[in-house]
Each structure stands twice: as C-alpha cells, then as structure tokens.
Amino acid sequence: MRTVARILLLVLAVACGTMPMLPLASAAPSAATIDDATYSRINELLAVRNGAGAVSKGELTELLSRQFLGTPYVADVLVGSATQPEQLVVDFNRLDCFTYLDYVEALSRSADRDQFVANLIATRYVDSRVDFTQRKHFFTDWSHSPRIAADDITAALTAAAVTVDKQLNAKGDGGNYLPGIPVVDRAITYIPSGSVNDDVIGQLRTGDYIGAYADLPGLDVTHVGIFVATPSGPVFRNASSIPGVDKVVDSPFADYVRSTPGIVVLRSE
C-alpha cells in the first residue's frame, strides 16, 4: 500500500551529473496547493540539488534525503480513495515513508519547481495521471510501471534471494486492502534477513531504496527507506513511525534488517 501506516492499520489494527527529467504532467494536476513553508523548502532543496555539481545519482539521493532528517512522521498524508477524489499532495512539513521517497526521487531529477511538480506526479502516478486508481500504491510498482522509477536488483545480489508469487491487494480472508484497486499478480523477490550478510551489504550503494519484505498475503513491503553508507557504518534512512521517534532518522542498517523478514532492493540510476 502507498502508506505503511495504512497497511498496519488494516492488517494489525495499529498505526508504518544532471539527472534525466521525467515526462511532464498535464497542466491541471500541476496546479498543486503548496503552503509557504513547503514552497520555501522546495526552492532551498532545488538550490542544493543544482549546486551539487557532477555527482552520482546515489550521492544526490543521499544529499537531498539528508535535508529531511528530523522532519515529523505523519501517517496517511496522501488524500484520495475509491470514494474521495485524489488530490496532489505536496507537503514537506510531514512525511510518511513513501512520500519521503517520492519527494527525494522527484527532487533528484528536477532543476526548478515546475519540473519538480511534474516529476513528483510521474513518480507517484502511472502515466502522470493524478487519480487514486493510478497511484503507485505498492513499493514494487516503481519497478513495474511503464515509467520505471527504479530497477529491482534484489535477485542479482545473492543466490539466497527468494521469489514468492503474490496477489497484491488481496487479503488472506478474501477481501481487499484498497477498495477500488484491482488485485495484481506479481512475483516478489526478497532476501531473507538472515542472508543479508557482509557480501550483500557490500553490493548495496548509497541511494538504494530498501523495502522491508511483508510476509503477509497481498503486500510486498511494510516499510521503505534509503540505504546510506557512512564512515561509521551503513544506515537505513527512513521516516520512522516508531513511537517516540516519529521523524526521519538514520537507523543502523544491520539492526533494522534483523527486525524484518527480509529486504527488497530497488536502484534508481
């Protein structure tokens, strides 16, 4: 699902060089309402992006994602459902784990505010259509939608990777997590947490997008974040919903992986 908190509410009854530009969205959805604080932050972060020089995509992702450290986590920040019209949400004041990745990915590909809005739409929605049915509700939608945001490299990292055929959006009891969204048959490949060893971690790059594999029917992951290699060791940069944290933080990567069934890895070039 598009926000981890909504997944957990439904399942557990608790609250979780110059980059190529994406295709421009239509004029109507790009007229998003942006509050003054977010407007200023967009300009600030685009200045950071444009001043970064000739760096790799991963370095740019790290640089931009770092600017959000400490930003409050809030569940279900996107607006739209089968019965409520979709709204284009652009709000840097509060993030869930998926919108955090949306903003970072779109910023990394943008030189100005109009490009950022267009790239955000293309990152978040299939065919740049701002509609609930077109929203990329699942993490692996990024690697399966017509406009690929990132490649799924999980299987290439280790022979220990496991592939499971899933019906995304289908609950184990026969219902759907998201009414109005079709069930999607998809093979999900993940690396069991016990197999995420030094060899696997050594192949990860700063800026890789990491999903915590869901060992539940109908879901691919339950949380997402960014892998960052630091001088003191690798970290998982994420908008954390852990009570008492509730903000964007860097968590020790190995510790986080041990708390999950496994990981799915996407890489954006």
C-alpha positions in Angstrom: 0.0 0.0 0.0 1.0 3.5 -0.5 1.5 4.3 3.2 2.8 1.9 5.7 0.6 3.2 8.4 -2.5 2.3 6.4 -1.1 -1.2 5.9 -0.5 -1.7 9.6 -3.9 -0.2 10.5 -5.6 -2.7 8.1 -3.5 -5.7 9.0 -2.5 -5.2 12.6 -5.0 -2.6 13.8 -2.2 -0.2 14.7 -0.7 2.9 13.1 4.2 2.5 9.5 25.6 14.7 -13.3 22.2 16.1 -14.5 19.5 13.5 -14.0 17.0 12.8 -16.8 13.7 14.6 -16.5 10.5 12.6 -16.2 7.7 13.2 -18.7 5.8 16.4 -18.0 2.3 16.0 -16.4 -0.8 17.7 -17.8 -1.4 21.3 -16.8 -4.4 20.8 -14.5 -2.8 18.4 -11.8 0.4 20.5 -11.7 -1.6 23.4 -10.1 -1.0 21.9 -6.6 -1.7 23.9 -3.5 1.7 24.4 -1.8 2.0 26.1 1.6 4.6 28.8 2.1 6.9 26.6 4.2 6.9 23.8 1.6 7.3 26.3 -1.2 10.4 27.8 0.5 11.8 24.3 1.2 11.4 23.2 -2.4 13.4 26.2 -3.5 16.1 25.6 -0.9 16.4 21.9 -1.8 16.5 22.6 -5.6 19.3 25.1 -4.9 21.1 22.3 -3.0 20.5 19.9 -5.9 21.6 22.4 -8.6 24.7 23.3 -6.5 25.8 19.7 -6.1 27.8 19.5 -9.3 28.7 16.3 -11.1 27.8 13.7 -8.5 26.3 10.3 -8.9 22.6 9.6 -8.6 23.2 7.9 -5.3 25.2 10.8 -3.9 22.5 13.2 -5.0 19.8 11.0 -3.3 21.9 11.0 -0.1 22.4 14.7 -0.2 18.7 15.5 -0.7 17.4 12.9 1.7 19.7 14.3 4.4 17.9 17.6 4.3 14.7 15.9 5.6 16.3 14.4 8.7 14.2 15.3 11.7 11.0 16.0 9.7 8.0 14.7 11.5 6.4 11.4 10.5 2.6 11.5 10.0 0.6 8.6 8.7 -1.6 8.7 5.6 -0.7 12.1 4.3 -2.0 11.4 0.8 -5.6 12.3 0.0 -7.8 10.1 -2.1 -9.8 6.8 -2.2 -12.3 4.9 -4.2 -14.9 7.4 -2.9 -12.8 10.5 -2.4 -11.2 12.4 -5.3 -7.4 12.2 -5.4 -5.6 15.4 -4.5 -2.0 16.2 -5.4 -0.3 16.5 -2.0 3.0 18.4 -1.8 3.8 18.9 1.9 7.4 18.9 3.2 6.2 19.6 6.8 5.2 16.0 7.4 6.1 12.7 5.7 5.2 9.1 5.7 7.8 6.6 4.4 6.6 6.5 0.9 6.0 10.3 0.3 9.6 10.8 1.7 10.9 8.6 -1.2 8.6 10.3 -3.7 9.9 13.8 -2.8 13.6 12.7 -2.8 13.3 10.9 -6.1 11.5 13.8 -7.8 13.9 16.5 -6.4 16.9 14.5 -7.7 15.6 14.8 -11.3 14.5 18.4 -11.2 16.1 21.8 -11.8 13.2 24.0 -11.0 9.9 23.9 -9.2 7.7 23.2 -12.2 9.9 20.2 -13.1 9.7 19.0 -9.5 5.9 19.0 -9.5 5.8 17.2 -12.9 8.4 14.7 -11.7 6.6 14.1 -8.5 3.4 13.3 -10.4 5.3 11.0 -12.7 7.0 9.3 -9.7 3.8 8.9 -7.7 1.3 8.1 -10.5 1.2 5.8 -13.5 1.1 7.8 -16.8 1.3 11.0 -14.7 -2.5 10.8 -14.0 -3.4 12.2 -10.6 -6.0 9.6 -9.7 -6.4 7.1 -6.9 -6.5 4.2 -9.3 -3.3 5.4 -10.9 -1.4 5.9 -7.7 1.6 3.6 -7.2 0.3 2.0 -4.0 3.0 -0.7 -3.8 6.7 -0.3 -3.5 7.4 -2.6 -6.4 5.1 -0.5 -8.6 8.2 1.6 -9.0 9.9 -1.2 -11.0 6.8 -2.5 -12.8 5.0 0.7 -14.0 5.5 1.9 -17.6 7.7 4.8 -16.5 10.3 2.9 -14.4 11.4 4.9 -11.4 13.9 2.3 -10.2 15.1 -1.2 -11.1 14.5 -4.2 -8.8 18.0 -5.6 -8.3 17.2 -7.9 -5.4 17.7 -11.2 -7.3 21.2 -10.0 -8.6 22.6 -9.5 -5.1 22.6 -13.1 -3.9 21.6 -16.7 -4.8 19.8 -16.7 -1.4 17.1 -14.4 -2.8 13.6 -16.0 -2.6 10.8 -15.3 -5.1 7.2 -15.6 -3.9 4.1 -15.2 -6.1 1.7 -12.8 -4.6 -1.6 -11.2 -5.3 -1.1 -7.7 -4.3 -4.1 -6.0 -2.6 -5.7 -9.4 -1.8 -6.2 -10.1 1.9 -5.9 -13.6 3.3 -9.6 -13.6 4.1 -10.6 -12.8 0.5 -11.1 -9.1 0.9 -9.0 -6.2 -0.5 -6.8 -3.8 1.4 -7.8 -1.0 -1.0 -11.3 -1.0 -2.4 -11.4 0.2 -6.0 -7.9 -1.1 -6.8 -7.5 -4.3 -8.7 -5.6 -7.3 -7.4 -2.3 -7.6 -9.1 -0.4 -10.9 -9.6 3.3 -10.2 -9.0 6.4 -12.3 -8.3 8.1 -10.6 -5.3 11.8 -11.4 -4.8 13.3 -10.7 -1.4 16.5 -11.5 0.5 15.7 -13.2 3.9 17.1 -11.1 6.7 19.4 -14.0 7.8 21.0 -13.9 4.3 21.7 -10.1 4.3 25.4 -10.7 5.1 28.5 -8.6 4.5 28.7 -9.7 0.9 25.1 -8.5 0.2 25.6 -5.2 2.1 28.9 -4.6 0.2 27.0 -4.7 -3.1 24.5 -2.0 -1.9 25.0 1.6 -3.0 24.2 4.8 -1.2 20.8 5.9 -2.5 19.4 2.4 -3.0 15.8 2.2 -2.0 15.1 -0.6 0.6 11.7 -2.2 1.3 11.0 -4.4 4.4 9.5 -7.5 2.9 6.0 -8.3 4.1 5.4 -12.0 5.0 1.6 -11.3 4.8 -0.7 -12.1 1.9 -1.4 -9.2 -0.5 1.5 -6.9 0.4 5.1 -6.6 -1.0 6.6 -4.5 1.8 5.6 -2.8 5.1 8.1 0.0 5.2 10.7 1.7 2.9 13.8 3.8 3.3 17.1 4.6 1.8 20.5 2.8 2.2 23.3 5.2 3.1 26.9 4.1 3.6 28.5 6.3 6.3 32.0 6.4 7.8 30.6 4.7 10.9 28.7 2.1 9.0 25.6 1.7 6.8 22.3 3.2 7.9 18.7 2.9 6.9 17.4 6.5 6.4 13.6 6.4 6.8 10.5 8.3 8.0 10.1 6.2 11.1 6.7 5.6 12.7 8.2 4.0 15.9 6.5 5.6 18.9 8.9 8.1 20.5 10.8 8.6 17.2 8.1 9.7 14.7 10.5 11.5 12.3 13.1 11.0 9.6 16.1 9.3 11.1 19.1 7.2 10.3 18.9 3.7 11.9 21.8 1.2 11.9 21.2 -0.8 8.8 22.0 -4.3 10.2 19.8 -3.7 13.3 16.9 -2.7 11.1 17.3 -5.7 8.7 17.3 -8.1 11.7 13.9 -6.7 12.7 12.3 -7.6 9.3 11.6 -10.9 7.4 13.9 -9.6 4.6 14.5 -6.8 2.2 13.6 -5.8 -1.4 16.1 -3.5 -3.1 15.4 -1.0 -5.9 18.0 1.1 -7.6 17.4 4.3 -9.4 20.0 5.4 -12.0 
